[in-house]
Amino acid sequence: MSKEKLRREALIYHAKPQPGKMKVVPTKPYATQRDLGLAYSPGVAEPCLEIKKNSDNVYKYTSKGNIVAVITNGTAVLGLGDIGPLASKPVMEGKCLLFKIFADIDGVDIELDTKDIDKFIETVKIMAPTFGGINLEDIKAPEAFEIERRLIEELDIPVMHDDQHGTAIISSAALLNAVEISKKKMSEVRIVISGAGAAAVSCTRLYKALGASPENIVMIDSKGVIRSDRDNLSAEKLEFATDRKIDTLEDAMVDADVFVGLSIADVVNPAMLLSMAKDPIVFAMANPDPEIAYDLAIKTRKDIIMATGRSDHPNQVNNVLGFPFIFRGALDVRATKINEEMKMAAVLAIAALTKESVPEQVNIAYGETRLTFGKDYIIPKPFDPRLITQIPPAVAKAAMESGVARIPIEDWEKYREELLQRSGSDNKVVRMLHDRARTSPKKIVFAEADHLDVLKAAQIAHDEGIAHPILLGNKEVIMELQKEIEFFADIPIIDTNAEETIEKRNHYAKKFWQKRNRNGITLFNAQSKMRERNYFGAMMVLEGDADGMISGHSRAYPTVVKPIFEVIGKAANVKKVATVNILTTERGPMFLADTAINIDPNAEELAEIALMTATLAKTFGFEPVMALLSYSNFGSSAHPDATKVRDAVRILHDKKPDLIVDGDIQSDFALNMDMLQSKFPFSKLAGKKVNILIFPNLASANITYKMLKELNKTDSIGPIMMGLDKPVHILQLGARVDEMVNMTAVAVVDVQEREKRNKAKA
């Protein structure tokens, strides 16, 4: 993607459909006069009086305990430098977004128009009663050190400057594991730090706390090695000054065990790497371009353990592994501060998590057969669902043991369950899907590429590395649209009515006729059908000229399904093709079937749909917990519509006794764990969080998913085809661009999964 195109897309993203990335949403009812009377006057007086009696009640009656202020003065923003408070606001909103989606913390961005340390501190202190914690952000050194130190001393809520401590915590966990893998000792490794800003200082302090010897540390700033005989060193730099008589980074790298880069791109060359000790550990964390390119580094040293700040390489040192979960733990015990013990607890929890078996959904997200502790996996991945259940408890426990917690946690199992409930509030499944597709993009046919939105989806899929698009449609129209959206990539365009495709049309027609000549298809019919894009595109997939296909944006579903069924057909041993929609809800991803094909399936067909859906859920890394829905509960109706659901459940229990599935059951009981446990404790679903809903007929499934999607503005992925012999997926009429991009990723992952199964059989 060109810089200009990226610029425009970023501006549109932040401006539309409404400016900014966050908004305030009520958490209480407000529909009636009674509700409003309780929310404000006169009812609001009661919690006010309770708080006046005991200030701790503010946590009981207000949202203070879950709000973190993200505060900056804009003096050191990302790689942009001192751009001021207003220009820094999009970054602070972004940080609030990360707090919400990773730890369910409500972030409020605050930009202060002052560079005066005293004014900054006084302002934060004045507004501190509003918040449960303070996340300082993008404040330049050395002012950042003083601001954080004084606020920690003078406030009774958690304060942390993430630019300093976030990178320090994550890189420390990575360093612990890297040192272990290289069979070295922390007290003996020789460490070179490139950079002397807030992050570098905090990282080095934490490395020392982990056992690194000060005599083995060399820090370099823009003027060279920080030596004890240099003039005008700040207190922070003097803390790390060396007595060694060396002047340059090149000198410092000789026989070094560890290089930590927090500086600028390309300051390390291959000769420097070659001068390092055996099994060197290199953390090149400058963003977006590291101190030495990853590919160059691993080509230069086969024995290297390498980490960067980038997501497209192994071992990404990403602050999002730390700050949301550290604040979560601190808030949940109402800690008065985030102290060194809590930071160290986070380090050890992150390091330990890397050594545990990785959940299948993480392997799936990153396209790995099995991630295991080693050179290419020294820190967890950002999508690891265990982060929220491992780091906050460790931080909370450290707060309690170090005496800064005001409310202790007594039931740790219950606390972890609460944390799991918080983790379902974002659309991780979409990010996982895209990341998985990017690991091995495939050739996907876009059968309606002369429609602007379809072409936009193909462009995004190409630019994001999700797929290699093949565009079907009127070539002149497509090329005009490409100019309009500046899509100039070298991508195949196929016009099924053009002279140049005659030979391919005839080839496909003959193959199709041979397959369907006993179903009333003549060769002439077949040749005529190959002018239609859905027939032509499906034949491309059947013949191996493409890996997968998506279609349906501009035509009714039945019109598109027919050619796909005729050309591709069902997979072996499949009686019924069916579809699933994945809804990204607050409780986590929900799989709904069958949403598009089978009008009134019988019990055997329902059971088959359920089994295919369970397999799909596992493909996405989710353990199936399945409810077969009805208007009745466990035999309360003898009507055939209810009995077929019960019969389907019996079939499933017989075929797959280990599958967590039950029914017939009403949807509210299926989704409300307390109701189900209270009324039907005998159910296989009791105490379980249902993530798959199988509907008794097409009408109920289709109506439900579309209603949920529109009423709740819920993202939907689908309908995903199950049971076809090849990877073809059909969109709903009028699908949005983002929905088409998601379905493209689904098609790519479908191809990847089939390749994996075929490889396993071979």
N, C-alpha and C positions, 0 to 999 in steps of 0.2 A: 504494500500500500504506500502511495506517495505521501510525503510529508504534508502536502497541501490537502490531499483527500482526508488524511487522518485529522488534520486541523478542523476541516469542515464537519466531519462526523462527530468529533469531540464536542464542538460548539453546539451542534444540533442535539446531541445526547443531553447536554446540561441545560438546554433551553426548552426542550419539548418533552412531553405535552404540557408541562408546567415547569417554570424555572427551578433549578436546584435539585438536590437528591434526597432530601428528608422533609417530612411534614409531621405535625402533631395530630394524633388520633385519640379520641376519647376512650377511656377504659370502663366507663360506667354508663348505665342507661340514661337517656336524656329525652325520651319521646314524650313524656307526659309532664303536666304541671307539677305533679308530685315529685318526679325525678329532678326537675330543675330546682324545686324548693329544697330538696336534700343536697343537691350539688352546690347551690349558692345560698342565698338568703331565703328562709331563716336557718335551714338545717346546718349550714356550714359552721355556724357558731359553736356547735357542740364539739367537733374535733379541735377547733381553735382553743377552747377552754381546757380540753384534756392535754393539749400540748403545753399550754401555759402552766398547768400543774406539774407536768413532767416532760421536759424537752425531748426525752427519748421517744415519746409518743409520736413525734414527727415521722419516725420510720414506720409506725403502725398505720397512720392515717393519711400519709402523702406518698408520693412517688420518689421522694428524696433518695431512698436507699438503692434505687436502680438507675440513677442519673449520674453520668460522668460529664463534666465540662471539658471540652477539647479546646484549649486556650493557646493562642499564639500572638505575637506581634509582627509576624511575617518577615523576620530578619534573616531566616536561613531556610527557605522553602525548597524542599526537594533538591533538584539540581539548578534551581532558578535563582538562588541567593536572596538578597534583601529586596523583595518586591512589594513589601508593605502589607498592612492588615487586610485591606479590601481584596487585593489580588490573591491573598492566601485563602480566602473563604472557600473556594471549591475544594481545596485540599482538606480543609478541616471538616467540611461536609462529608468528604470521602472517608475520613477516619471515623466519623460517627456511623456511617453506613457499615463499616467493618465491625465496629462494636456490636451493632444490632444483629447482623447476620451470623456472626460467629459465637456470640455469647449472650444474645438477647439483652444487651445493655442499651439504655436510651442515652445516646450521646447528644450533647448540645454544643454547637460550635460557637466560640466567642473570640472575636478578633479585637485586640486592644491597640489603640493608636498611640503608642508611646514606646520609646526606647530607654526611658528612664527606669532603672531597676527599682527604685523606691516606689515610684508611681505604679509600676506594674504589680509589684507585690501587694501594695495597699489596696489596689483595685480588686485583685483576686480575693484577698481576705474579706473585703466588704461583701462580695457576692457569694462567698463560700457557703453560707447557710442553705443556699438553694440546692446544693449538690451533695451526692454521696461520695464523690471522688473527683480529683483534678488530674487530667492528662495534659501535661505541657507538651507543646509540639512546635518544631521548626523555629526555635529560638537560638540565635547564634552564640557560640562560645566566645569569651569566657562568661558572659552574662548569664548563660543558661545554668551554670554551676551554682552561682550565687542565688539566683531566683529559686531554683529547686531546693537548695539547702535551707534557705530561710522559710520557705513555705512549709516544708516538712516539719521544721521546728515550731512554727507559729500556728499551724492548723491542726485540727483533731480528726481529719479525714485523710484517706490515702491520696498521696501526691506522687506522680512519677513523670519524668521527662523521657518519653519513649524513645526519642532519637538517641539518647545515651544508653538506656538500659535494655531496650528491646533487642537491639543487635547484640549487645553484650550477653544477654541471657541465652539467645538462640545459638550464637557462635560458641559460647562456652559449653553448651550441651554437645554441639558438634565436635568441639576440640577434645572433650573428654573421651568421646567414642573413637575419634580418629587416633588419638594417642594410644588407646587400648588396642586398636586394630594393628597399628604399626609396631606393637610390642615395645613401646618406649615408656618412660616415666615422666609424669608431669613436672616433677622437681628437677629433671635433667634436661628437658627439651630447650633448645635455643630458639627464641621467638623474635621475629622481626615484624614490627608494626609500621605500615606505611600510612601515614596520616596522624594528626595530633589534635583533631577536633573533639567535640563532646563525645561522639560514639567511640572513638579510638581510646580516649582516656577511660571511659567506663568499661570498655572491653578489657583493657589491660589490668584494671583494678580487679575485675572479676577473675581473670586468669590467675592473678596472684593469690586470690582467695582460694582458688582450686589447687594451689600448690606450686605454681610456677615460681621459679627463683628470680628475684629482681636483677641479679647479676647476669642472668641469661636473656634479658629483654633489651632490645634496641628499638627505639622509636625514631621515625624519620618524619620531618615536616617539610615544607616547601623549600627550606634553606639547607636541608641536609640532615645528617645525624644529629639528634639532640644530645649533646655532650655536656658534661658538668662544667666544662671550662668555657661554654658559650655565654655571652652577655645577654642581659635583658630577657631571661626566660620567665614565663609566667609560673605561678606556683604549681599549676597542674603539669606543665612540661618539666619543671625541675624535679618533680616526683619520679620521673622516668628517665632522667638524664643518665647516660652511661659514662664510665671512666675509660672505656676502650678508645684507642687512638685511631678511629676510623671516621670517614667523612661522608661516604655516599651509600646509597642503597645497594649498589653493586658490591661494595666492601662488606656490608652487613650480611648479605645473602650467602657468603662463603661458609659452608658447613652448617648453615642454619637448618633446624628441623621443621620449623613452622614459619610460614609467611601469612600475615593477616593484612589484607588490603582494604583500607577505608579512605581512599584518596581519589585518584583519577585513572582514566583508561591508559593502558599500554605502557605503564612505567616499568614493567618487568619483561625481560626478553628471554629467549631460550637459553642463552649463555648463563644468565643468572640462575635459572632453574637447574641447569646442569651442575652448577657449583654447590648446590644444596646437598645436605646429607642424604643417606639412604632412606627410602620410603618417606619422601618429603610431604608435608601437609600444607596445602596452599588454599587459603580462603581469599579469593579475589572478589571482593564484594562491592566494588564501585558499580553504579548503575547509571545508564543501561549497559554500558560497556565496561567489563572488568579490567583489572590491572594487567592481565594477560588473558587472551581468548582461550576459552575452554578447550576447543579442538586442538589448538596449538600446544597447549600445556600437556594434554594427555598424549599427544604425538611425541613431544620432547622427552617426557619421562613416563615410562610404562608403570613405574612403581609409585606414582603420585596418588595422593588422596586429595581430591579437588572439590571445593565448594564455591558457589558464586551466589549472587543475589538474583539470578535469573531463573524463571520457571521452566525454561526449555532445556535445562541441563540437570543432571542428578544433584542432590544435596543443595537445594535452594535455602539459603539463610533468609528466612522470611519472618519479619516481625509479627505477622499475624498469628504465628505459632505461640506467641507469648502474651502480648498486652491485653487482648480481650479476656483471656482466661485468668490472668493474674488479677485484673480488676474484679472479675467475677468472684474469685475466691475471697478477695479482700472485702468486697461489698457484703458478701453473704455472712461474714462474721462481724460486720461493722467495725473493721479494723481502723485504728486511729492513724495508721501510716502503713506504707509498704517499705518494710525494712530489709536489711541484708539477708536475714534468715529466710524471708519469703521469696526473695529473688533466687537464693541458692536452692530453695525447695523446688522452684520452677525449673531451674537448670537440671537438677537431678531427676525430676519427673519426666522431662522431655528426653533426656539421655536414656533413661530406663525404658521408656515407651518404645524406643527404636529397636530394642532387643526382643520385644514380644512379637508373637505371631501377628502378621498383618491381616486385617479383615479383608475378605474377598472383594468387597466393593472398592477398596483402595487399590488393590491389584488391578481390578477392572478399569478404574478411572485412569490409571497410568499405563494401561496396556501391558502389564507385567504378568508373567505366569505366576511368580511368587517373589515378592520383595523380601529380602532377608538382610539382616545386619551384616554390613561389609563395606568395602570401599565406596560403593555407589549408593549406599543407604546408611548414612551416619546420623540423620535427623528425620523425624516423621514428615510426612507430606501434609500440606495445609488442609486437604480434604479428609484427613483421618478423623472419623467420628468419635474416636476415643479421647481426643484432646480435651474435650469439655468434661469428661468424667475422670480424667487423670490429673490435670494441672490444677483446676480450682480446689479440689480437696487437699492436694499437697500444700498449696499456698495457704488455705484456710487453717490447716493443721499447724503449719509453721507460725502463723499469726497467733494462734491459741497458745502454743508452747513458748513463744517469745514474749507473751504478755501484752500484745497490742490488740487482741480481739475483745470486743465488748459483749458479744453473744456467742456462746460456744455451740458447736454442732455436736449433738449427742448420737444421733442415728445416721451413721455415714452411708449406709445402704439406701436409706430413704433420700438422703441428700443427692446421691448419684442418680437416683431415679428422677428427682426433680430437675437435675441438670440435663438428663436425656430428654425430658419433656421440652426444655428450652431449645434443644438442638434441632427441632423440627420446623422452625419458623422461617426457613429460607429455601431457595431453590438450588440446593447443592447438586441435585440430580442433573440439572441442566449443565452446570459447570463440569461435572464429572463426565457427562456424555460428550461434550465438546473436546475435553482433554483426551478422552479415550480415542475419539475419531482422529485427532491430530497425530496420534502415535503411528498411524499407518493409513493415510488418506487413500481413498479408492476412486475409481472412475464412475461418476454418477451421472446418468442421463436426466436432464431437465426437459421434459417433453413439451413444455409450454413456454419456451424461453423468449418468445416474442411478446410476452406480457411483461410490463415494466417491473412489477413486484417480484415475479419469478426470476427475472434477470438480476434484480437487486440481491435476491437470496443466493443465486449462483455466485455473484460477485463477493458477497460476504464469506460464503463457504470457501471460495478460492483464496481470498485475502487472509482468512484466518487459518488456512492450512487444513481445513476440515475435509475437503474433497477436491478431486480433479474434475470440474464440470465438463459435460458434453452438452452443447446447446442444440435443441431441436426446434425448428420453426422457420418462418419466412426470413431468409438470410438478410435481405435488405432492411427489413424492420428491425431485426436484432442489431445490425450494425449501426443503425440510426440511434437506437436506444443506448447502445454502448457509448456512443459519443455524448449523449445526454448525461449519462452518469459517470463518464470518464472511466470506463471499464475496458482497458486496452491490453489486457493479458492475451497471450497466445493460446487461445482455447478453441477446440474444434466447434465449428458451426455446421450443422447438417440440415439442409432443406429437403424434406422428403418428396417434394414435387419438382425438384430441380433436375435438369438434364444429367448433372454429374453423379446423381445417386441411382441412375437406372440399373447399373450392374448390381449394386448392392440390394436394390429393391427386388430384382429378379431372383437373386440368390436366396434372400429371406422368404420370398413368395413360394419358391419351390420347397424349401424346408417346411414352411407352414402347411402347405398343401399336403405334403407327405404325412404330416402329423394328423391332419384333420380331414383327409379325403373321404373317410367313412362317417363323417359328421355333416355331410351335405355341402362341403366346401370344394369348389372347383378351382383349377389353377387360375382361371380368369378372376374369380372372386378373391383369391389370395393376392394376386398382383394388385388388384384395386385396393385391398385393405392395407397394403404396405405403403400407400400414400398417406395413410392416417398415422399420426405420430405415436399414438399409444401402441398400435400394433408394431410399428417399426422399432420404437424404443424397447419394447418388450423382447423383440427378436434380437436386438443388440445384446441384451442381457443373456438370453438363452444361448446365443452363439459365442458368448465370451468376448464380444467386442466392447462391452461395458461390464462393470461389476454390479451395478445396481441402478435403480430408476425411481424417480418420484414424479407424480402427475396428479391432476385433479383440481388445481386451483381455479380453473375457469369453466369446469363442466360438472354436471351432477354426478354423484358417486356411482350410481348404477351404470352410467355411460362409460365410465373409466374402468370399472371392475370387469365388465364383460370381455374386452380384449385381453386383459391381464390373465383372466381365468383360461381363455382359449389358448393363449400362447404359452404361458408359464405352467399353469395347472398346480395341483396339490403335490406336496412332498410325499414320499413313500410312507405308507402306514398312517396317513392323515385322512380322516373321514370328512372333516369339516374345517374349512378355513375360517378364521375368526379375527377379531380386532380388539386391541386394548388401547385405552387412553390413560396416560399418566398425568394426574393432577398434582401440582406442587402446592400442598396445603400447609397450614400452620402446624398440623400434627405430623408432617412429613409427607413423602410421596405416596399417593394412593393409586393403585392399579384398578381400573374399571373395565369390565368386559361383559358381553360383547357389544361394542358401541356402534357397529356399522353394517354388519352383514346378516347374521342369522335372526330371522324375524321371530320365530317361536320354537327354539330348540327343545328336543325331548330330553329325558333324563340322561341317556347315554351321551348325547351331544353336549349337554351342559357339563358333564364330567370331563369330557375331552377338552372343552374350552377352559375349564378350571385348571387342568393339568398343564396345558400350553401356557396359560398365564403364570402359573407358578414357576415354570421354567424360565419365562421371560424375566420375572422378578429376580430370580437367581442370577441371570445374565447381568443385571444391573447391580448385583451385589447385595440384594435384600433377601432375608430369609422369609419365605411366604407365611403369612398368617391370614387365612382366607375365610370369608363369610359368604355363604350362598343365601342371597336375600329373597324374601317373600313378604307378603302382608301378614303372615302368620309366624308363630314362634313354636318350634319343636312339636309339631303335631296338633296345634290348636285348630286347624281347619282340615277338613277331609276333601276339599275341592281339588280337582285335578291340577290346577295351577300351583297349588301348594304341595301336593303329593309328589309331583315330578321333581321338585327341588329336594325333598327328603330322599327320594330314590337316587338322585344324583349324588347326594352326600353318602349314602350307603355304598354306592359304587366306589367312591373315592376312598372311603374308610377300608374297603376290602382290597382295593388295588394298591393304595399307598397308606398303610397304617401309621407311618411316621409323619405324614403331612398334617400340619395344624390347620384343620378345616372343619367347619360345622355349619349347620342350618337344618331346616329352614329357620330363618331369623329375620326379624324386622331391623331396618337400618339403624334406628336409634339405639337399640340394644347392642348391635354389632359395634357401634362406634363409641358407646359410653361404657367404659370398663366398670364403673361403680354399679350402674344399673344391671349389667349382665351378671356381675358377681353376686349381687343381692338376690336376683330372681332366678337365675339359671346357673348356679355354681357347678353343676355337673358338666357343663359344656366344655369342649376342648378349647374354646376361645376364652374361657374365664381367666382373668388375670393377664390376658395377652392384648397387645396393641395391634388391631387388625390393619393390614395394609393392602389387602386385595378384596374387592367387592365383585361378586359374580351375580349378574342380574338374571331374572327368569325369562326375559324377552328383550327384543331390540328396542321396543318403545320405551320401556323404563330406563334402560341403560343410556340411550341416546338423549332422551329428555333430561335425565339427571346430570350427565356430565356437561351438557351445554348450559344448563341452568346454573350449575355451580360456577362454571367458567365465567359467565357474564355477571352474575350477581356479586360474586366475591372478587372479580377481576383476577381470577386464578389462572396461572399459566397452565396450558395443556399441551402435552406431547402426544400426537397421534392423529388419527387412528393408526396404530402400529399393526401391520399385517402379521398374523401367525399362521403357519401351516403351508405357505406357498413353497414351491420347489426352488425359487430363486428370490434374491432380495429386491422386491418391488414394494413400494409403499405409496398409498393413495391419500392425498390431502383432502380435507373438507373444502367444499366450495367456498371461495373467497378467503382462504387461509392468509393470515398476516405474514409479512416478511420473516419475522422472528420465528413463527411457527414452521415456516418452510425450511429455515436454516436448521432448526432442531430436528425436523424430519430427515434432512440430509444427513445429519450426524447419526441418526438412528439407522439409516440405510448403510452408512459406512460401518458402523458397529455390527450390524447384521452380517455384512460381508466378512468382517474380521472373525466373528464367531463361527461362521460356516467353515472358513479356512482352518480355524483351530480344530474343529471337530474332524474335518477331513484329514488333517495332519495326524491327529490322535489315532484315527482308524488305520492309517497307513503304517 
